[in-house]
Amino acid sequence: MALVPSGPGAAPAPGARFFCTAGRGLEPFLMREVRARLGATQVEYLSGKVFFTTCSDLSMLKKLKSAERLFLLIKKQFPLTVSSASKGKIFNEIQKLINDDPESWLNAISIWKNLLELDAKKEKFPQKDANPLKRKVGENDIIVAKKLKTGQMKEMESTECQLEKEVEETLEQEDFITEREPFQEEFQNDGAEAVNTQNDLTFRVSCRCSGAIAKTFTAQEMGRVIGIALMKQFGWKADLRTPSIEIFIHLNDIYSVVGIPVFRVPLASRAYIKTAGLRSTIAWAMASLAEIKAGALVLDPMCGLGTILLEAAKEWPNCHCLQKVSILLFLTFHLGKSLS
């Protein structure tokens, strides 16, 4: 399938451009789901990700069952070429993800803020006064992310000046000077007011590299370069512990994708599943294959922890779900009734 560069600025109105991560093989389930639940258009997929456009609000987006995580798309473009390029040139190409099209970043931030504000109004309380339990979950998610990205956080805990100096030294060693196109300078002058409305944001960068680029650069190096570019372009401040926004970057041999996680807690983390068993997204997909209807009797004689039945009961509340113990009781009762 051809990869067409796109971003929120290129998506047709109304609607915003999103993408979800999905387990391998679950992309077709997710594509059908976003069409059915969200009325999504421009649905396309690449391995492990499904892209779509929708005007649905957060309450509807939260209902996606076959997705791992949900992101607001900022950029999707062709992969970086690392085979013949010097390290300085690659760093410059990474910075261009921000510097060449700052308007797409500002548009994405505006959409992200609007989504949160509308959701807060529907909940009838300010976001800062949200349920303490939800805040606690968010804090736990940050702690988990911190453990997973200890190296990145240690790298970025130094001062902004130190980080900037490291990148500049690398560029100088490669005899490569970063230059901005004239239209970028014009945007900075004419759009200064728009940029200043965003300078109260704090952020952190989560970078994932795979393929050829991962053999040349670490995710920490890429995240550091992107973080410095964001601080220079928009005046944002880095905050690794409690940022107001997280920037997700995935670089591989097929595409370069930049997005904003819409929820701190992944969609695949179900509050109603207390004991981890089969992956929730897989369990939901398996239950959906049964084409369950209202009033149906769902039997799972080898249910284990009952994850499939939990997903079925949650998605189709008008069906009757029986696990192995319940099945034995069910058969015993009806068998005894028939014999009598």
Sequence and secondary structure as in RCSB ss.txt:
>XXXX:A:sequence
MALVPSGPGAAPAPGARFFCTAGRGLEPFLMREVRARLGATQVEYLSGKVFFTTCSDLSMLKKLKSAERLFLLIK
KQFPLTVSSASKGKIFNEIQKLINDDPESWLNAISIWKNLLELDAKKEKFPQKDANPLKRKVGENDIIVAKKLKT
GQMKEMESTECQLEKEVEETLEQEDFITEREPFQEEFQNDGAEAVNTQNDLTFRVSCRCSGAIAKTFTAQEMGRV
IGIALMKQFGWKADLRTPSIEIFIHLNDIYSVVGIPVFRVPLASRAYIKTAGLRSTIAWAMASLAEIKAGALVLD
PMCGLGTILLEAAKEWPNCHCLQKVSILLFLTFHLGKSLS
>XXXX:A:secstr
     B GGGS SS EEEEEE  TT HHHHHHHHHHHH  EEEEEETTEEEEEE   HHHHTT SS SEEEEEEE
EE     SS  HHHHHHHHHHHHHT HHHHHHHHHHHHHHHHHHHHHHTS GGG  HHHHHHHHHHHHHHHHHTH
HHHHHHTS HHHHHHHHHHHHHHTT      HHHHHHHHHTHHHHHTTTT EEEEEEEE THHHHH  HHHHHHH
HHHHHHHHH  EE SSS SEEEEEEE SS EEEEEES SS TT  TT  S  S HHHHHHHHHHT   TT EEE 
TT TTTHHHHHHHHH TTSEEE HHHHHHHHHHHHHHHH 
